[in-house]
């Protein structure tokens, strides 16, 4: 393993009424602790991307990096923050995962690393389109950070708008692995169905 990972927790959680969505409890653990426990064995190092007062995450014992692009531009800015941190640590590849998706695959990093394109994204089976990208779950070549910064500064916000231009590869995982919690109803469903 030579990859590091960024946990994307920089969103504003508007559909949950604001605050840190990753701090919501699912059973006896917070969403973010479940994500930390799931990604840590898969990589060499983990960093958290968040905005605002970063000290509120001190209890997690992880380095925390904020977006370098102003105005909450979305998950691509979190990927960029992770890439910059990864470059400082000497890593060539970065895995991204979302703080609100507690049951992503335990072999995510290994499966994504089987492909050597500059960007590799997870996907799930989709009956209509064949595969449905899960763009916050990916493997990113850290050397692309300068191109990504330029794209964000030019107004690019949609992940796939940028990744498709990089020649992305999609890796299909089993359906259901990427259930993310955006609303109180989602959390209630997860309490019934996710272990």
C-alpha positions as CSV (number, residue, x, y, z in Angstrom):
1,X,0.0,0.0,0.0
2,X,1.3,3.4,-0.9
3,X,-2.0,5.3,-1.2
4,X,-3.3,7.8,1.4
5,X,-6.9,8.7,1.8
6,X,-9.0,11.9,2.3
7,X,-12.4,11.7,4.0
8,X,-14.6,14.4,2.5
9,X,-16.4,16.1,5.3
10,X,-16.4,19.7,4.0
11,X,-20.0,20.0,2.9
12,X,-22.7,22.1,4.6
13,X,-25.2,19.2,5.2
14,X,-28.2,21.5,4.2
15,X,-30.6,18.6,3.9
16,X,-29.8,17.5,7.5
17,X,-30.3,21.0,8.8
18,X,-26.6,21.9,8.8
19,X,-23.7,21.0,11.1
20,X,-21.3,18.1,10.7
21,X,-23.2,15.2,9.2
22,X,-20.4,12.8,10.0
23,X,-21.1,13.3,13.7
24,X,-24.5,11.8,13.4
25,X,-24.8,8.5,15.3
26,X,-25.5,5.2,13.6
27,X,-25.9,2.7,16.3
28,X,-23.1,3.2,18.8
29,X,-20.7,5.0,16.4
30,X,-20.7,8.2,14.5
31,X,-20.8,8.1,10.7
32,X,-17.3,9.5,10.5
33,X,-15.9,7.0,12.9
34,X,-17.3,4.2,10.9
35,X,-15.7,5.7,7.8
36,X,-12.4,6.1,9.6
37,X,-12.5,2.5,10.8
38,X,-13.3,1.3,7.3
39,X,-10.7,3.2,5.3
40,X,-7.7,3.1,7.7
41,X,-6.8,-0.5,7.1
42,X,-6.8,0.1,3.3
43,X,-4.2,2.9,3.1
44,X,-1.0,4.2,4.7
45,X,-2.4,7.5,6.0
46,X,-5.7,9.3,6.3
47,X,-6.5,13.0,6.3
48,X,-9.9,14.7,7.0
49,X,-11.1,17.5,4.7
50,X,-13.4,19.9,6.5
51,X,-14.1,23.7,6.7
52,X,-14.7,26.1,9.5
53,X,-13.1,25.6,12.9
54,X,-10.9,22.6,12.3
55,X,-10.2,22.1,16.0
56,X,-13.7,20.6,16.4
57,X,-12.2,17.4,14.9
58,X,-9.3,17.1,17.3
59,X,-10.8,14.1,19.1
60,X,-10.5,12.0,15.9
61,X,-6.7,12.1,16.0
62,X,-6.4,12.8,12.2
63,X,-4.8,15.7,10.4
64,X,-7.4,18.1,9.1
65,X,-7.1,20.2,5.9
66,X,-9.6,22.9,4.7
67,X,-10.5,23.7,1.1
68,X,-8.0,26.1,-0.5
69,X,-10.8,27.4,-2.8
70,X,-13.2,29.8,-1.2
71,X,-17.0,29.6,-1.1
72,X,-17.7,25.8,-0.5
73,X,-17.2,24.8,-4.1
74,X,-18.0,21.1,-3.4
75,X,-16.2,17.8,-3.1
76,X,-13.6,18.5,-5.9
77,X,-12.2,21.2,-3.6
78,X,-11.9,18.6,-0.9
79,X,-10.1,16.2,-3.2
80,X,-7.7,19.1,-4.1
81,X,-7.0,19.7,-0.4
82,X,-6.3,16.0,0.0
83,X,-4.0,16.0,-3.0
84,X,-2.0,18.9,-1.7
85,X,-1.6,17.2,1.7
86,X,-0.7,13.9,0.0
87,X,2.0,15.7,-2.1
88,X,3.5,17.1,1.1
89,X,3.6,13.6,2.6
90,X,5.3,12.2,-0.5
91,X,2.3,10.1,-1.8
92,X,1.6,9.7,-5.5
93,X,-2.0,8.5,-5.2
94,X,-5.0,9.6,-3.1
95,X,-8.2,7.7,-2.3
96,X,-11.3,9.8,-1.6
97,X,-14.2,8.7,0.5
98,X,-17.3,10.5,1.8
99,X,-17.9,11.0,5.5
100,X,-21.6,10.2,5.1
101,X,-21.3,6.8,3.5
102,X,-20.4,4.3,6.2
103,X,-20.6,1.0,4.3
104,X,-18.4,1.4,1.3
105,X,-16.4,-1.6,0.2
106,X,-13.6,-2.9,2.4
107,X,-11.6,-3.6,-0.7
108,X,-12.2,-0.1,-2.3
109,X,-8.5,0.9,-2.4
110,X,-7.3,-2.4,-3.7
111,X,-9.9,-2.6,-6.5
112,X,-9.4,1.0,-7.6
113,X,-5.6,0.5,-7.6
114,X,-5.9,-2.3,-10.2
115,X,-6.3,0.5,-12.8
116,X,-3.5,2.9,-13.7
117,X,-5.5,5.7,-15.3
118,X,-5.0,9.1,-13.6
119,X,-8.5,9.0,-12.1
120,X,-10.4,5.9,-11.2
121,X,-13.9,6.2,-9.8
122,X,-16.2,3.7,-8.1
123,X,-19.6,2.9,-9.6
124,X,-22.5,0.7,-8.9
125,X,-24.7,-1.4,-11.3
126,X,-27.6,0.5,-12.8
127,X,-30.3,-1.3,-14.7
128,X,-30.9,1.6,-17.1
129,X,-27.4,3.0,-17.6
130,X,-25.3,-0.1,-16.9
131,X,-23.3,1.6,-14.2
132,X,-23.8,4.6,-11.9
133,X,-20.7,6.5,-10.9
134,X,-20.1,7.2,-7.2
135,X,-17.7,10.2,-7.9
136,X,-16.8,11.0,-4.3
137,X,-15.1,7.5,-4.1
138,X,-12.1,7.5,-6.3
139,X,-8.3,7.2,-6.7
140,X,-6.6,10.3,-7.9
141,X,-3.1,10.8,-9.2
142,X,-1.7,13.5,-6.9
143,X,0.3,15.0,-9.8
144,X,-3.0,16.2,-11.2
145,X,-3.5,18.7,-8.4
146,X,-2.3,21.7,-10.5
147,X,-4.8,20.9,-13.3
148,X,-7.5,20.4,-10.7
149,X,-6.8,23.7,-9.0
150,X,-6.9,25.5,-12.4
151,X,-10.2,23.9,-13.2
152,X,-11.8,24.9,-9.9
153,X,-10.5,28.4,-10.3
154,X,-12.2,28.4,-13.8
155,X,-15.5,27.5,-12.2
156,X,-15.6,23.7,-12.6
157,X,-17.7,22.2,-9.8
158,X,-19.1,18.8,-11.1
159,X,-16.7,16.0,-10.4
160,X,-17.4,14.1,-13.6
161,X,-17.0,17.2,-15.8
162,X,-13.4,17.1,-14.7
163,X,-12.7,13.4,-14.4
164,X,-14.1,12.5,-17.8
165,X,-11.6,15.0,-19.3
166,X,-8.8,13.1,-17.5
167,X,-9.8,9.8,-19.1
168,X,-11.4,8.3,-16.0
169,X,-11.9,4.6,-15.4
170,X,-15.1,3.3,-13.7
171,X,-14.9,0.3,-11.4
172,X,-18.2,-1.4,-10.7
173,X,-18.9,-2.6,-7.1
174,X,-21.9,-4.4,-5.7
175,X,-25.1,-2.3,-5.5
176,X,-25.8,-0.9,-2.0
177,X,-22.2,-0.4,-0.9
178,X,-22.4,3.4,-1.4
179,X,-25.6,4.3,0.4
180,X,-25.0,7.9,1.6
181,X,-26.9,9.6,4.4
182,X,-28.3,12.9,3.3
183,X,-31.6,13.2,5.1
184,X,-33.2,12.1,8.4
185,X,-35.1,9.4,6.5
186,X,-31.8,8.1,5.1
187,X,-30.4,7.8,8.7
188,X,-33.5,6.0,9.8
189,X,-33.2,3.5,6.9
190,X,-29.5,3.0,7.7
191,X,-30.3,2.2,11.3
192,X,-32.5,-0.6,10.1
193,X,-30.3,-2.0,7.3
194,X,-26.6,-1.2,7.8
195,X,-24.6,-3.2,10.2
